[in-house]
C-alpha cells in the first residue's frame, strides 16, 4: 500500500506540470524555472516508485 502514495503524488505533479505548460506559453521564461523544479520532483517521484515497489 505504501507505493500508492508516490503514484498519487506523481499524478498531482503531472497536473501541475500541465498547468505550468499553459502558463509558460503566456508568460515565457518566468515559468521555465518552475517547470524545471517540477520535472526534477517528477524524477524523484519515479525513483521513489521504483524503490518502493515490491520487485
C-alpha positions in Angstrom: 0.0 0.0 0.0 2.9 2.3 0.6 3.8 2.5 -3.1 0.3 4.1 -3.8 1.4 7.4 -2.2 4.2 8.2 -4.8 1.7 7.3 -7.6 -0.8 9.8 -6.2 1.9 12.5 -5.9 3.1 11.6 -9.4 -0.4 12.2 -10.8 -0.7 15.5 -8.9 2.6 16.8 -10.1 1.7 15.8 -13.7 -1.4 18.0 -13.3 0.7 20.9 -12.0 3.1 20.4 -15.0 0.2 20.7 -17.4 -0.9 24.0 -15.8 2.7 25.3 -15.9 2.9 24.3 -19.6 -0.2 26.5 -20.3 1.3 29.4 -18.2 4.7 29.1 -19.9 3.1 29.8 -23.3 1.6 33.1 -21.8 4.4 34.3 -19.5 7.6 32.9 -21.1 10.8 32.4 -19.2 9.4 33.1 -15.7 7.7 29.6 -15.6 10.8 27.9 -17.0 12.4 27.7 -13.6 9.2 26.4 -12.0 8.7 23.7 -14.6 12.4 22.7 -14.2 11.9 22.3 -10.5 8.7 20.3 -11.1 10.3 18.0 -13.6 13.1 17.3 -11.0 10.4 16.5 -8.5 8.8 14.1 -11.0 12.1 12.4 -11.4 12.4 11.9 -7.7 8.9 10.5 -7.6 9.7 8.0 -10.3 12.8 6.9 -8.4 10.8 6.6 -5.2 8.2 4.5 -7.1 10.9 2.2 -8.4 12.5 1.8 -4.9 9.1 1.4 -3.1 7.5 -1.0 -5.5 7.9 -4.7 -4.4 10.1 -6.4 -7.0 
